[in-house]
Amino acid sequence: MRLLLIEDEKELAAALAVALSKHGIVTDQTARLADAFELTLQNDYDAILLDRRLPDGEGLTLIPMLRRSGRDTPIIVMTARNEPLERVKGLDIGADDYLGKPFLVEELMARVRAVLRRPTNLAEPVLTVGRMSIDPLNLSVAIDAAPFDLPRRELLVLVALAKRKDKTVLRSTLEAAVYNYEEEIQSNALDAHISRLRKRLLDAGAGIAIHNIRGVGYLLKDE
């Protein structure tokens, strides 16, 4: 899962990014509306977390801009402006949810899962590949119904490949699923994740294989 966090409080943004990463979420961050709009045009986000008081304007103005551009990405407004009429304003302009500060990360995650379960949004079914079942929304994996734990980045690679089973997935697509746009990606980092993932899947008898499509990307298939 990849989110866009639009928040100008640097310490809060950094803390949220770390907390979200523990839930297997890749987070791109910006503090400016103009940059946020460009990022939404360049990337497909599962959800957007939006502050209202930003250096270059009112955060809510981003919502109609995104809707006019054809983006229906779920948007959760996070703000200290939590009076009833302010919540009404945010929801009426097109926000999918409105969360008052301060809040618990667990509540934020619950709200993210809730908006993604709505029929017009993600609503992804559990994926079945080989002997594995993969829940993309909750980022959980099981082999023959027994929980199977994976390191976060390997799990994100597996989900990205499983969503495109039997299709070649470009390296750039996999990197976007694992890293945010500010992270420096070592040339062999993705290959290292996939190498370790292959070994874990083989040792567990998962019934799937990850093939290297030389110079292009990777392909996941049932064995």
Residue pairs with C-beta under 8 A, 6 or more apart in sequence:
1 24
1 25
1 26
1 46
1 47
1 136
1 137
1 139
2 25
2 26
2 27
2 28
2 43
2 44
2 45
2 46
2 176
2 177
2 180
3 20
3 25
3 26
3 27
3 28
3 45
3 46
3 47
3 48
3 49
3 112
4 27
4 28
4 29
4 30
4 36
4 39
4 40
4 43
4 45
4 47
4 48
4 49
5 13
5 16
5 17
5 20
5 27
5 28
5 29
5 30
5 49
6 29
6 30
6 31
6 33
6 36
6 48
6 49
6 50
6 51
6 54
6 59
6 62
7 13
7 16
7 29
7 31
7 49
7 51
7 78
8 31
8 32
8 51
8 53
8 54
8 55
9 51
10 31
13 29
13 31
16 27
16 49
16 105
16 108
17 27
17 29
17 180
19 105
20 27
20 105
20 109
21 27
21 152
22 152
23 109
23 139
24 139
24 152
24 155
24 156
26 156
26 177
26 178
26 179
26 180
27 180
28 39
28 43
28 45
28 180
28 181
28 182
29 180
29 182
30 36
30 39
31 54
31 55
32 54
32 55
32 56
33 54
33 56
33 57
33 59
33 61
33 62
34 56
36 48
36 50
36 62
37 62
37 65
37 66
39 181
40 48
40 66
40 69
40 71
40 73
41 69
43 176
43 181
45 73
46 73
46 74
46 116
46 122
47 73
47 74
47 75
47 76
47 112
47 115
47 116
48 66
48 73
48 74
48 75
48 76
49 76
49 78
49 108
50 59
50 60
50 62
50 63
50 75
50 76
50 77
50 78
50 95
51 59
51 77
51 78
51 79
52 58
52 59
52 60
52 77
52 79
52 81
52 90
53 59
53 79
53 80
53 81
59 77
59 79
60 77
60 89
60 90
60 93
60 95
63 75
63 93
63 94
63 95
64 93
64 94
66 73
66 75
67 94
72 120
72 121
74 96
74 97
74 112
74 115
74 116
74 118
74 121
75 94
75 95
75 96
75 97
76 95
76 96
76 97
76 98
76 99
76 108
76 111
76 112
76 115
77 90
77 95
77 97
77 98
77 99
78 99
78 101
78 103
78 108
79 86
79 90
79 98
79 99
79 100
79 101
80 100
80 101
82 98
82 100
82 101
87 98
87 100
90 98
91 98
96 115
96 118
96 121
97 111
97 114
97 115
99 107
99 108
99 111
113 137
113 138
115 121
116 122
116 123
116 137
117 123
117 137
122 136
122 137
124 136
124 137
124 163
126 133
126 134
126 135
126 136
127 133
127 134
127 135
127 136
127 159
127 162
127 163
127 165
128 134
129 162
129 165
129 207
129 208
129 220
129 222
130 206
130 207
130 208
130 222
130 223
131 143
131 144
131 205
131 206
131 207
131 208
132 141
132 142
132 143
132 148
132 162
132 206
132 207
132 208
133 141
133 142
133 145
134 140
134 141
134 158
134 159
134 162
135 141
136 159
136 162
136 163
139 155
139 156
139 159
140 147
141 147
141 148
141 149
141 150
141 155
141 158
142 148
143 204
143 205
143 206
148 204
148 206
150 158
150 197
150 200
151 196
153 178
153 193
154 193
154 196
154 197
154 200
156 177
156 178
157 174
157 177
157 178
157 190
157 193
157 194
157 197
158 197
159 177
160 169
160 173
160 174
160 177
160 178
161 169
161 174
161 210
161 218
161 219
161 220
162 220
164 220
165 220
165 221
165 222
166 219
166 220
166 221
167 219
168 213
168 216
168 217
168 218
168 219
169 217
169 218
169 219
169 220
170 216
170 217
171 190
171 216
171 217
171 218
173 217
174 190
174 217
174 218
175 185
175 190
178 190
178 193
179 185
194 210
194 212
194 218
197 210
198 209
198 210
201 208
201 210
207 222
207 223
208 220
208 221
208 222
208 223
209 220
209 221
209 222
209 223
210 218
210 219
210 220
211 218
211 219
211 220
211 221
212 218
213 219
